[in-house]
């Protein structure tokens, strides 16, 4: 029961922590030649395991260790997680977007505005009168 789940969680978090450390090291050392696969793998770890306490602690330094420009390639994935229900994941995503937004506002604002417009457009009933659709 509970003991088995606890051991499995410790085992998984240890491997995830090592994988995260490896991807972050590659991203740190990659400079301007960061491969999209590596940043996507780091994001997958954040999204899939970021709610685990030990992984979350390891993730705290990631926004500061990975070059800001590397995050620009995954802004759509980050924007999709802005409202993640898991506080640790959401906090890390916010920190990454904040750092990127300070360094390169257009890299964050354009996808955010596009997402907002897309959500706003989808919420308008196409059968509504023209003046209602125009006001929305």
N, C-alpha and C positions, 0 to 999 in steps of 0.2 A: 503494500500500500504506500503509505506516506514516505517511508524511508527509501523505498525504491525510486519514487519520483524525485526526492531530494537528491539522491546520488546521480540520477540521470541529468538533473538540472545543473549540478556541479560539473559533471562531465561535459555537457554541451557548452556551458558558459566558458569553461577552460579552453575548449577548441575554438569557440567563436572569438574569444579574447585574442588568441594567437593569430587567427586569420586576420582580425582587424588590425593588429599591430603590424602584420606583414603588408597589408594593403596600404596602410598609412605611411609606412617607411618607404615603400615604392613611390607613393605620391609625393612625399617630401623630397626624395632624391631625384625625382623625374624632372623637376624644374618646369620648363616650358613644353617638354615633350610628354606630358601626362596622357596616358591612354584612357579612353573613355571606359573601357572594360573595368579598369581598376577603380575609378571613381564610382561606377555603377555597383561594383561589388561592395565597396564601403557603404554605399547607400542601402543596399540590400541587407547588410548586417544591421545597420541602424533601424531600418523599417521592420525587419523580422525579429530581431533579438534586443532591440534598444530598451525594451521595458524590463528586462532582467537587470536586477540591481548591479551586479558585478560588471556586466557589459556596459550598463549606463555610466558607471564611473569611468570606465576606459574611454567611452565616447566623449566625455566632457572636454578632453583636450583636442579632439579631432578637428573641430572648426578652426582652431588656432594653429594646428600643425600642418594641415593640408593647404597648399597655396590657394589663395582666394580665387584666382582665375580658373582653377580646376573645377570649382563648383558651378561655374557658368554653364557648363555642358549639361548639368542635371537639374537646372532650375525647374523645368516642368514637373519632374518627379518630386522635388522639394515642395513646390507650390501645392501639389496634390495632397501633401501631408501636413499642411499648415494647421489644419484643425484636427489632427490625430487625437483620438481620445486618450491615448497614453501620455501622461504628462512628461515623462522623460524623453520620449521621442519628439514630442511637440517642442519642448524646450531646446533640444539640439537643432532641430530644423529651423526654429526661429533665430537661433544664434548664427547659423550658417547664412541664412538669408540677410540678416542684419549686417554681417561682415561684408558679404558680397554687395549689398546695397550701398554701403558706405564707399566701397572701392569703385563700383561701377553701377550706378543707379539704374541705367537703362537695361542692364541684364536682369534685373528683378522686376522693375515697374512694367515693362512691356508684357511679360507673361502674366503678371498679376492682373493687369488691365484686360488682357485678352480673356483670362479665366472669368473675371467679373462680368464682362460683356456676354460671354457665352452662357453663364449661369442666368444672367438677367434676361437674355433673349429667350432661353428655354422656358422661363417662368411665365412668359406672356402667352395667353391663350390665343392661338391663331384665329379662332372664330370670333374673337372680341371685335367690337366696332373699331374702325380705323383710328378714331380720335383716342381711344383707350390704348391701342397698340402704340401710337405715336407718343403718348404721354409717358409710356413706360420706357 
